[in-house]
Amino acid sequence: MATLEAKLKELIRKIEYPLLPEDRLKVLLKAKLTKKEYKILFGWVKGIEATQIQYSLNITPQKYEELSQKIVKKLNYDSLKQAIYNK
């Protein structure tokens, strides 16, 4: 099982500063992502397989892929990256 910080470092293209503590990251991400996006992200963090995430959220593989792409896109917005930095 990965940590949230490790997963974010994997998904974000360029990290310039240390990230916020995990508890603050969770609150911030919960506000910035949709419920399903948030659940998918934390499924990844917990190491849950895509098919299990799809089943638990009752979504198709196509919808899962669409939401996965949206998560990565949102995490790479400059405004969100600035918010998750611990400056």
N, C-alpha and C positions, 0 to 999 in steps of 0.2 A: 504494500500500500504506500503510495506516494504522499507527500505532504502537499498542502495547498500551494505553498510557496514554490515547491519544486515543479508542480504541474503548471503554474503560471509562467515560470521561467521557460518551460518547454513550449508554451503556446504564444508567448509574446515575443515578437521579433527582436526588439532591442530594449533592454532594461538598463537604465542609466543610473539608478539609485537603489538603495536597499528598499525592500517592500515593507509595508505596514505589518504589525503583528497579526497573526492569523485570526484572532477574534475580531479585529477591526476590518480585516479583509472580507470576512464572511458577511458582516453587516453591510459594507459598501457594495459587495457583489450582489447581495440579495436585493438591494435597492436599484441596481443598474441592469440586472438581467431579468428576463421573465421567469416565472416559476419553473417552467419546463427547462429553460436554459440553465437555470441554477441547479436543478436536480441532475441534469446531464453532467454538468461540470463536476459536481461532487460525486457522481457515479464514477467518473474518470479518476478522481482523486482516490476513491476507495478501491479502485481496480475492478469494478463491476464490468462485465462484458456488455457490449453494445446490445446484443439481443435481449439480455435481462433488463437493461434500461428501457428499451423499446416496449417490452412487455409491461413493465411496471407503470410506464407513463401512457400505455395504450396508444402508441403511435406507430406509424408505418416506418420501414427502413428509409424511405424517401424523406419523410418528415424529420426523422432523426438526423439524416445527413444535412438537411437544410438548417436545422437548429444548431448543429455542430459548427457549420460554417459561420452562422451568425455569432456564435459565442466567440470564435477566434477573431472575427472582424471587430466585434465590440471591444475585446480585450486589447486590440491594437490601435484603437482610437487614442489620439494624443490626450484628449481630455480625461479619459479613464485611466490611462497610464499615469498621468500627473496626479490623479487622485489616490492611486495605490502606493505611490512612493512615500517613504518615511523620511521626509526632509526636515 
